[in-house]
Amino acid sequence: MALRPTIQDVLAGLKAEGHVDAEVDARARTVLEVRHKTLGASPWFVKALAGAGAWMSAAFLLSFFACVGLWNEESALTGLGLVLLVASVFLRRQTHGAFMEQLALALCLAGAGTLLAGLAGMEVRTLGLSSVGAVICIALLATFPDLILYFLAAVGLCVSIGTLALEGVGGAGVDVWMLVCAAALAGLLLFEPQLRRGPLGARVGPIAFALACAVPGWLLFRNYESSLEGFRYVFRFDSAFVPSAYLSLLLALLVGVTGWRVLRELGMEQEKRVWIPAAGALGLLTVMTLNTPGVLVAVLMLTLGFHRRSRVMLGLAVLFLLTFGAYYYYDLRITLLAKALALVGSGLVLLGVRQFFLRRESAVLTEAR
């Protein structure tokens, strides 16, 4: 079964339910042809060359500013960054085409980097730089209509607020912020249809993917930090992280609530054959991975990816699941007996899930006949 239904499947379903007439195929084909000619008139390699030319043009512009000595003047560098940001927003909103879109994106990123570099040269502290970075990201999310920029700005916002939490509270503050981001990821994808019709619009997808990269990324950093002796002193963390077991329990609660919401949306919340095995599998997985909360985040992403039929989310979930699984198995704090039991338990869970789907498929085929 395909993750996303084709347009033909959607039209066939609408005709079967009586929402459209039998002539909708011809009208849809005409509309798609016009859209393809309008948006895809240039081949992909022409657009790629135009985008590369735009980035080269932005690089030459910045090199000109470097040659005239602006990089040595912090105040002028800060002002230049602000001008580039404003000009890029105006350019992106008023022009169209692959070259102008990529040029605006390149100037926007260069302006943000130049502004922060100028402030850093003026000896602004980390708290100030993080606050300015968060403001820039929020402003770009609101004013710069570009999907790539939405993703980058959302990642930058996560990093900026995480840095503020690290400077103000310590590692525990970043863990709490990570939990907030995980809850936001679940909320964005659970209520995606309603949110896309609201003020967020096209920003929902890029923000969700940014959170799907930021949350496991932080947990991966925590695992790497805890696996090396003395690594924390390189980064000078002033306080300890939240214990991994607490994070696992909270993330398991989030996964459970998300799964229940998915079952309710599918109309299966009353079927005990569905939610009882799922709850048991979640409890067993939580007990086995108390020291590796990233596994539960990957399971959350996997659930949301299947629910929203997103290949990208599924790919990220599988990638992080394999990564955190490797960290879990090679954790020296876990005995070989515990690892063997974990492998046996995970195998039993997978066999149970397979048996459930086999029974489910046979029941569906029986009803269809």
KOLNU-652960 format. One record per atom (N, C-alpha, C, O, CB): residue in one letter; x, y, z. Coordinates in steps of 0.2 Angstrom, whole numbers, plus 5000, padded with zeros to 4 digits. Each point is the difference from the previous one (the first is absolute). Glycine has a CB too. Example, Ala and Ser with C-alpha at 12.3 -4.5 7.8 and 13.67 -1.06 7.14 Angstrom:
A506649725039A499650065000A500450065000A500549995003A498649955003S500750114990S500450065001S499650055003S500350065001S500349914989
//
This chain:
M500449945000M499650065000M500450065000M500550015004M498649935002A500850114990A500450064999A499950045006A499450015003A500549994985L500650045014L499950055006L499550054998L499650025004L501649955000R498950064990R499550054998R499649984994R500349974995R500550125009P498549924996P499649984995P500150044994P500250065000P499049905008T500850014986T500050044994T499450044999T499549995003T501349924992I499350145000I499450054998I499549954998I499450025001I501350084997Q499449854998Q499549964997Q499649965005Q499450005000Q501349994990D499749995015D499649975006D499650045004D499449995001D501649945000V499250145000V499650055003V499450014996V499450005003V501650055002L499049964989L499550024995L499549945000L499450015000L501350074993A499649865007A499549945000A499649995006A499449995000A501449964993G499550075013G499750005006G499450055001G499549995002G501649965003L499150114992L499550055000L499449994996L499450015002L501550075000K499249894992K499549984996K499649945003K499450004999K501350034991A499649925013A499649955003A499650025006A499449985001A501549954996E499350135006E499650025006E499550064997E499650025004E501349955004G499150044986G499550054997G500250075001G499550045000G499749875002H501450115000H500250075001H500150044993H499950065000H500649905012V499750004983V500250034994V499649964994V499849955001V501350105004D498949984989D499749974995D500549964996D500650005002D498550094997A500649874996A500549964996A500550034995A500449974998A498649955003E500850154998E500550044996E500650035003E500350044997E498749984996V501149965014V500550045003V500749984998V500450045001V498849965009D500949944987D500649984998D500350054994D500650025001D499149865002A499950134993A500250054994A500250075003A500550034998A498849904994R500350095012R500150075003R500650005004R500450055000R498449985000A501349925004A500649995004A500750004996A500550035001A498849915008R500650024985R500649994996R500250074997R500550014999R499149874999T499950165000T500150064997T500350055005T500550034998T498549954994V500850025014V500350045005V500749985001V500450055001V498549975005L501249924995L500749985001L500550014994L500650025002L498949895005E500250094987E500550024995E500150075000E500650024998E498949894995V500150135008V500150085001V500550015005V500450044999V498449984997R501149955010R500450015006R500749974998R500550045002R498649955006H501049964988H500749974999H500350054995H500650015000H499049875002K500050154993K500350044995K500250075004K500550034998K498949924992T500350075015T500150065003T500650005005T500450045000T498449994999L501249915005L500550005005L500649964998L500650015002L498550005006G500849944987G500649964998G500250014993G500249964996G499449965011A500450154990A500150014993A500849994999A500249984995A498950105005S501349935005S500749994999S500249935003S499849985005S500450154996P500349844996P500249935002P500450015007P500250065002P499949904986W499949995015W500350005007W500750025000W500250045005W499049874999F501250074991F500750025000F500150084999F500550035002F499849854994V499250155000V500150074999V499850045007V500450045001V499249944987K499949995016K499950035006K500649995005K500250055004K498649934994A501549965002A500649995004A500650054998A500350025005A499349864996L500550134993L500550044998L499850085002L500550035002L499849894988A499150095009A499850075002A500150015008A500250055002A499049954988G500649955014G500150005007G500750015002G500250035004G498849904997A501550034995A500750005002A500350074998A500450035004A499749854994G499650154996G500250064999G499850065005G500450045001G499649924987A499450035015A499850055005A500549995006A500250055003A498649944993W501449955006W500450005006W500750024998W500350035005W499049874999M500950094990M500750034998M499950085000M500550035002M499849864992S499250135004S499950085000S500050035007S500350055001S499149944988A500349975016A500050025007A500750005003A500250045003A498649924998A501549994997A500749995002A500550054998A500450035004A499449854996F500150144993F500450064998F499950065003F500450045001F499649904988L499350075012L499850065004L500350015007L500350055002L498749954991L501049945010L500350005007L500850015000L500350035004L498749905000S501350044991S500750014999S500250074998S500550025002S499649864994F499550165001F500150074998F500050045007F500450045001F499149954988F500049995015F500050045007F500649985004F500250045004F498549964996A501549944999A500649985004A500650044997A500550025004A499049864999C500650124991C500650044997C500050075002C500550035000C499449894990V499550115011V500050075002V500150015007V500050065003V499349974988G500849925013G500250005007G499450015005G500150025006G500950034990L498449935002L499550005004L500049955006L499750015005L499650034986W501149915008W500049945005W500450025006W499949975005W500049954986N500550145008N500350025006N499750065004N500250025005N500849954989E498450055004E499650055003E499349965002E499649994997E500950114996E499549895014E499549965003E499350044999E499549974998E501349985010S499250114993S499450044999S499750004993S499449994999S501050085011A500149944985A499850004993A499849934998A499549994996A501250105002L499649865005L499849934999L499349985002L499649974997L501650005004T498650065005T499449995003T499450034996T499549974998T501050025013G499750074987G499550044996G499949974993G499549994997G500850115009L500349874991L499949974993L499649945001L499649984995L501550065002G499049925008G499649945001G499250015001G499649974997G501449985009L498950114997L499350025001L499750024993L499449984998L500850065014V500250004984V499850024993V499949944996V499550004996V501150115005L499849844999L499949944996L499449965002L499749984995L501550025004L498750005007L499449965002L499350044998L499649964997L501050005013V499450104991V499450044997V499949994993V499549994997V500650095012A500549934987A500050004993A499849934997A499650004995A501350095005S499349865004S499949934997S499249995001S499749964996S501550005007V498550065003V499349995001V499650044994V499549974997V500750015016F500050084986F499750044995F500149964993F499550004996F500650115010L500549874992L500149974994L499649934999L499749994995L501450065005R498849915005R499749945000R499250014999R499749964997R501249995010R498950104996R499250015000R499850044993R499449994998R500650015015Q500550034984Q499850044994Q500249974994Q499850024994Q500350085013T500349854993T500349974994T499849924999T499849975005T501150124995H499249894994H499949924999H500549984996H500450034996H498349985005G501349924999G500549974995G500649965005G500150035005G499750064986A500549865006A500549965004A500650055002A500249995005A499449904989F500650155001F500650045002F499950055005F500450005005F500049994983M499050045012M499950055005M499849975007M500250035005M499450054986E500149865009E499849975006E500749985003E500050015006E498949954990Q501550015001Q500649975003Q500550065002Q500350005005Q499649904988L500150165003L500450065002L499750035006L500450025004L499850004984A499249985013A499750035006A500149955006A500250035005A498950024988L500949895006L500249955005L500750015002L500250005006L498949924990A501350084999A500850015002A500150065004A500450015004A499949934986L499450125007L500150065004L499750005007L500350035004L499750034985C499449915012C499749995006C500549975005C500150025006C498849984989L501449945003L500449965005L500750045001L500250005005L499349894991A500750144999A500650045000A499950065005A500450025004A500049954985G499050065010G499850065005G500049985007G500250035004G499250024987A500349895010A499949985007A500749985003A500250025006A498749944992G501550014998G500749985003G500450075001G500450005004G499549894990T500050155001T500450075001T499850045006T500450025003T499749984984L499350005014L499750045006L500349965006L500250045005L498750004989L501049905007L500349975006L500750005001L500350015005L498749914994A501450084995A500750015000A500250075003A500550005004A499649914987G499550145006G500250065003G499850015007G500450045003G499450004986L499749945013L499850005008L500549965004L500250025005L498649994992A501549935000A500549975004A500650045000A500450005005A499149894991G500750144999G500650055000G500050055004G500550035003G499649944986M499250055013M499950065005M500049975007M499850045005M499650034986E500849875010E500149965006E499350005004E499950015006E501250034995V498449954995V499349985003V500049935002V500349954997V499150134995R500349915014R500149935004R499549954996R499650024996R500750045015T499849884991T499649954997T499350005001T499649994995T501449945007L498850105004L499350015001L499750054995L499449994997L500749985015G500350084987G499750054995G500049984993G499550014996G501050075011L500049884991L500049974993L499549954999L499750004995L501550025005S498649945005S499549955000S499350044999S499649984996S501149935011S499250144997S499450045000S499950034993S499550004997S500650025015V500450014985V500050034994V499949954994V499650014996V501150085008G499649854997G499949954995G499249975000G499749994995G501549985007A498650035004A499349975001A499550064997A499549984996A500849955014V499850134991V499650054997V500150004992V499550014997V500650065013I500549924988I500150004992I499649944998I499650014994I501550045007C498949895002C499749944997C499250015000C499749984996C501249955008I498850105002I499350015000I499850054995I499549994996I500549995016A500450074987A499850054994A500049974993A499650024996A500950075012L500049874991L500149974993L499449954999L499849994995L501450035006L498649945005L499549964999L499350044998L499649974997L501049955012A499450144994A499350034998A500150044994A499450014997A500450005015T500750014985T500150044994T500349974994T499850034995T500250065013F500449864993F500449984994F499649934997F500149955003F501050105002P498649964990P499649944997P500449954996P500050004994P499050085006D501349885004D500549954996D500049945005D500150005006D500650094988L499149855003L500049935004L500749995003L500049985006L499149984987I501450055003I500749985003I500250055006I500249975005I500149994983L499550105011L500150055005L499649985006L500250015006L500150084986Y499149895007Y499649985006Y500349955004Y500050005006Y499050034988F501349925003F500349945003F500650035004F500149985006F499549944985L500950125005L500650025003L499850055006L500450005005L500249994984A498950055010A499850055006A499849965006A500150025006A499650074985A499949865008A499749965005A500649965004A500050005006A498949984988V501649995002V500649975003V500450065004V500249985006V499849934985G500150155006G500350055004G499650025006G500450025005G500150024984L498949965011L499650025006L500149955005L500150025006L499150044987C500849875006C500149955005C500750015003C500149995006C499149934987V501350095002V500750015003V500050065004V500450005006V500149944984S499250125008S500150065004S499749995007S500350025005S499750054984I499449905011I499650005007I500449945004I500050015006I498950034989G501449915002G500349955003G500750035003G500249985006G499349934987T500850145004T500650035002T499850045006T500450015005T500149994984L499050045011L499750045005L499949965007L500250025005L499350064987A500249865006A499849955006A500749985003A500049995006A498949984989L501650015001L500649985002L500450055004L500349985005L499749944985E500050145008E500350055004E499750025006E500350025005E500150034984G498949955011G499650025006G499949955005G500150015006G499450064987V500449865005V499849955004V500649945000V500149985005V498750054994G501449964995G500549945000G499749954995G499550014997G501050025014G499849914989G499849954996G499349985002G499749974995G501549995004A498650045007A499349985001A499550054997A499549974998A500949985013G499850114988G499550054997G499949984992G499550004997G500950095011V500249894989V500049974993V499549945000V499749994995V501550065002D498949915008D499649944999D499250015001D499649974996D501349975009V498950114999V499350025000V499850034994V499549994998V500750035014W500250034985W499950034993W499949944995W499650014996W501050105007M499849844997M499949944996M499449975001M499649984995M501650005005L498550015006L499449975001L499450044997L499549984997L500949975013V499750124991V499550054997V500049994992V499550004997V500750085013C500449914987C500050004993C499749934998C499750004994C501450075005A499049885004A499749934999A499350015000A499649974995A501449975009A498750095001A499350015000A499750044995A499549994997A500650005015A500350064986A499850044994A500049974994A499650004995A500950105011L500049854993L500049964994L499449954999L499750004995L501650005006A498549975005A499449965000A499450044998A499649984997A500949945012G499450144995G499550044998G499950034993G499550004997G500650035015L500549994985L499950024993L499849954996L499650014995L501350065007L499349874998L499849944996L499349975001L499749984996L501550005002L498750025009L499349985001L499450054998L499549974997L501049975013F499750124990F499550054998F500250034994F499850064998F499949965014E500749954983E500250034994E499550034996E500150054997E500849875004P498550044997P499550034996P499750065002P499950054996P499949845001Q500150125010Q499750065002Q500550065000Q499850054999Q499449885008L501450054995L500650055000L500150034993L500250065000L500349895011R499550014984R500150024994R499550054997R500250044996R500449855002R498850115005R499550044998R500050075004R499750044999R499649864997G501250105009G500050065004G500650044998G500250004995G499349945014P500750114996P500650044999P500649974998P500450034996P499150055011L500749864995L500649974999L500149984993L500550004997L499549965014G499450014986G500049984993G500549964998G500149945003G499450174995A500949914997A500649954997A500650005005A500449964998A499250074991R500450005016R500550005005R500049935004R500549985003R499550154998V499449844999V499949945005V500549954998V500449975005V498450054996G501349964993G500449944998G500850025001G500349965004G498850014988P501150085006P500750025002P500250005007P500549985002P499550084987I499549975015I500250015007I500049935003I500449985005I499050134996A500149854997A500049935003A500649964998A500349975004A498550034995F501550014995F500649964998F500650035004F500549975002F499050014987A500550095012A500550035004A500049975007A500549985003A499450124990L499549895010L500049975007L500249935000L500349985005L498850104998A500749884991A500249935000A500850004999A500249945001A498750034994C501450085003C500749995000C500450035006C500549975003C499450054985A499850035015A500350035006A499949965007A500549995003A499250124992V499749865006V499949965006V500549945000V500349995005V498550054995P501149914995P500549955000P500750025000P500549965003P498749974991G501050135002G500750025000G500250025007G500649985002G499250064987W499849995015W500250015007W500149945004W500549995004W498950124996L500249844999L500049945004L500649964998L500449965004L498450044997L501450004992L500649974998L500650035003L500549975001L498950004988F500650105012F500650035003F500049985007F500649995003F499350114989R499649895012R500049985007R500349935000R500449995004R498650084999N500849894993N500349935000N500850004998N500349975003N498649994993Y501350084999Y500750014999Y500450035006Y500549985001Y499250034986E500050045016E500350035005E500149955006E500550005004E499050114993S500049855005S500049965005S500549944999S500249965005S498650074998S501349954991S500449954998S500850015000S500449955000S498650014993L501250105008L500750025000L500150035007L499750055002L500349974985E500549965016E500350025006E500350074999E500450014996E499849885009G499650164999G500250074999G499850044995G500250064999G500849895006F498550024991F499850044994F499650075003F500050054996F499949844997R499750105012R499650055002R500450065003R499850064999R499449865004Y501550074999Y500450065002Y500250044994Y500250055000Y500249885010V499650034984V500250044994V499550054998V500250064998V500449844998F498850095005F499450044999F499850045006F499650055000F500049884991R500750065015R499950035006R499350015002R499750065001R501350004996F498649885004F499350005002F500150025008F500449965003F499249964988D500050135011D500050015007D499549965004D500150005007D500250124990S499349845001S499549965004S499949944996S500150004994S499450105011A500349854998A499949934997A499350004996A499650055001A501049905009F499450004986F499449994996F499449975004F500149985006F500650014984V498750025008V499549965003V500149924999V500249984995V499050125003P500749865007P500249935000P499649974994P499450024998P500849975014S500149974984S499749974994S499449965001S499650004996S501550005000A498949975010A499449965002A499350055000A499549984998A501249935008Y499450154997Y499550045000Y499750024993Y499550014999Y500950035013L500149984984L499950024993L499649944997L499550014996L501550075003S499249865002S499749944996S499350005003S499549984996S501649965003L498850065007L499350005003L499550054997L499549994998L501049965012L499850114990L499650064997L499949994992L499450014998L501050075011L500149904988L499949994993L499549944998L499650004995L501650055003A498849905006A499649945000A499350035001A499549974996A501349955008L499150125001L499350035001L499850044993L499449994998L500850015015L500250044984L499950034994L499849964995L499550014996L501250085007V499749854996V499849954995V499449975001V499649994995V501649995003G498650005008G499449975001G499450054999G499549984997G501049955012V499550134993V499550054998V499950014993V499550004997V500750065014T500449944985T500050014993T499749944997T499550014995T501550065005G499149875002G499849944997G499250005001G499649984996G501549965006W498750085004W499350005002W499650054995W499449984998W500849985014R500150094987R499750054996R499949984992R499550014997R501050085011V500149874990V499949974994V499549954999V499650004995V501650025004L498749945006L499549955000L499350035000L499549974997L501349955009R499150134998R499450045000R499850034993R499550004998R500750025014E500350004985E499950034993E499849954995E499750014995E501150085008L499549854998L499849944996L499449965002L499849964996L501450035001G498550035008G499449975003G500149935003G499649964999G499850114992M501249925011M500249935003M500150015007M500349955003M500250024986E499350085015E500250005007E499649955004E500249995006E500050134993Q499349854999Q499649955003Q500249934999Q499849965004Q499250124996E501549914995E500249934999E500649995005E500550024999E499149994989K500249945016K500549985005K500649964997K500550005002K498650005007R500749974985R500549964997R500650044997R500549984998R498649935000V500750165002V500550044997V500450045005V500650005000V498750024991W500450015014W500350055005W500349965006W500550025002W498850074994I500549855005I500349965006I500749984998I500450015004I498449965000P501249994990P500749984998P500550064999P500650005001P498949904994A500250165002A500450064999A500350025007A500650025000A498850014989A500149985016A500250025006A500549965004A500550025003A498450034998G501049884998G500549965003G500750004996G500550005004G498649924999A500950094991A500750014996A500350065002A500650005001A498949934990L500150125010L500350075002L500349995007L500650035001L498650034992G500449915012G500349995006G500649965000G500550025004G498449995001L501249944992L500649954999L500550044997L500650005003L498749904996L500650144996L500550044997L500350055004L500650025001L498949964988T500150055015T500250065005T500449975005T500650035002T498450034996V500949885005V500449975005V500749984997V500550005004V498449955002M501150024988M500649984997M500550064998M500649995000M498849914996T500350165003T500450064998T500050065004T500050054998T499749914991L500350025018L500050065005L500650044999L500050065001L499349875007N501350044990N500650044999N500150034993N500550044999N500049895010T499050064987T500050024993T499450034998T499649974996T501349955001P498950145005P499450034998P499950024993P499450004998P500550045013G500649964985G500050014993G499649954996G499750014995G501350055006V499049885002V499649944996V499350025001V499649994995V501249935008L498950115002L499350025001L499850054995L499550014997L500549955015V500550094987V499950064996V499949974992V499650024997V501050065011A499949874991A499949974993A499449974999A499750004995A501549985005V498549985005V499449975000V499450054999V499549994996V500949915011L499750164996L499550055000L500050024992L499450014997L500750035015M500549984986M500050024993M499749954995M499750014995M501350065008L499249864998L499749954996L499350005000L499749994995L501349945007T498750075004T499250005000T499750064996T499649994997T500549965015L500250114989L499850064997L500150004992L499650024996L500650045015G500449914987G500149994993G499549954997G499850024994G501450005008F498649935001F499549954997F499450035000F499649994995F501049925009H499250135001H499350035001H499950054995H499550004997H500549985015R500550064986R500050054995R500349984993R500050054996R500050045013R500249854991R500249974993R500650054998R500050014994R498849945003S501750065007S500550044998S500649964999S500349975005S499250135001R500849894988R500649974999R500650035003R500449965003R499150004986V500550105011V500650045003V500049985008V500649995002V499450104989M499549925012M499949995007M500249935002M500449985005M498850114996L500649864995L500149935001L500849994999L500349965003L498550004993G501550074999G500749994999G500450035005G500549965003G499350044985L500050055015L500450035006L499949965006L500449985004L499450134991A499649865006A499849965005A500449935000A500349985005A498650074996V501249924993V500449945000V500750015001V500449975003V498849994989L501050105005L500850025001L500150015007L500549975003L499550084986F499649995015F500250015007F499849935004F500449995005F499350144994L499949834999L499849945004L500649964999L500249975005L498650044993L501549984996L500649965000L500650035004L500449965003L499250004985T500550115012T500550035003T500049995008T500449985003T499750104988F499349935011F499949995008F500049935002F500249985005F499150134995G500549854995G500049935002G500849975000G500149965005G498850024989A501550055002A500749995000A500350025007A500449975003A499750034984Y499750065015Y500250035006Y499849965006Y500449995005Y499650124990Y499449875005Y499749955005Y500449945001Y500249985005Y498750074993Y501249924996Y500349935000Y500850005003Y500249965003Y499050014988Y501150095007Y500750005001Y500150045006Y500650025002Y499749974986D499250035016D500150035007D500449965005D499749945001D499250134997L501649955004L500449965005L499749995007L500249965003L500850084990R498550005008R499750005007R499549955000R499749985005R500550144997I499649854992I499549945000I500449945000I500449994995I498750094999T500749875010T500349935000T499849964993T499550024997T500549995016L500449944986L499849964994L499349965001L499749994996L501650005002L498650005009L499449965001L499450054999L499549984997L501049955012A499550134993A499550054998A499950014993A499550014997A500850055014K500349944985K499950014993K499749944997K499650014995K501450065005A499249875002A499749944997A499250005002A499649984995A501549965006L498750085005L499350005001L499650064996L499549994998L500849975014A500150094987A499750054996A499949984993A499550014996A501150085010L499949874991L499949974993L499449955000L499650004995L501650025003V498849945007V499449955001V499350045000V499649984997V501249945008G499250134999G499450045001G499850034994G499450004998G500950025014S500250024985S499850034993S499849954995S499550024996S501350075007G499549854997G499749954995G499349985001G499649994996G501649975003L498750035008L499349985001L499550064998L499449984998L501049955012V499850134992V499550064998V499950004992V499550014998V500950055012L500249934986L499950004993L499649944998L499650014995L501550055004L499049885004L499549944998L499350025001L499649984997L501449945005G498950115004G499350015002G499750054995G499449994998G500949995014V500150074986V499750054996V499949974993V499550024997V501150075009R499849874992R499949964993R499449965001R499650004995R501650005003Q498749965007Q499449965001Q499450045000Q499549984997Q501149945009F499450144997F499450045000F499850034993F499450004998F500950045014F500249984984F499950024994F499749954995F499650014996F501350085006L499449854999L499849944996L499249995002L499649994995L501649965004R498650055007R499349995002R499650054997R499549994998R500949955012R499950124991R499650064997R499950004993R499450024998R501150055011E500049914987E499950004993E499549944998E499650014995E501650035004S498849905004S499649954999S499350025001S499549984996S501349945006A499150125004A499350025001A499750054995A499450004999A500949985013V500150064986V499850054995V499949974993V499550024997V501250075009L499749864992L499849964994L499349965001L499750004995L501649995003T498649995008T499449965001T499450054999T499549984997T501149945011E499450144995E499550055000E499950024993E499450014997E500850035014A500449974985A499950024993A499649954996A499750014995A501450065006R499149865000R499749954996R499249995002R499749964997R501449985002
//
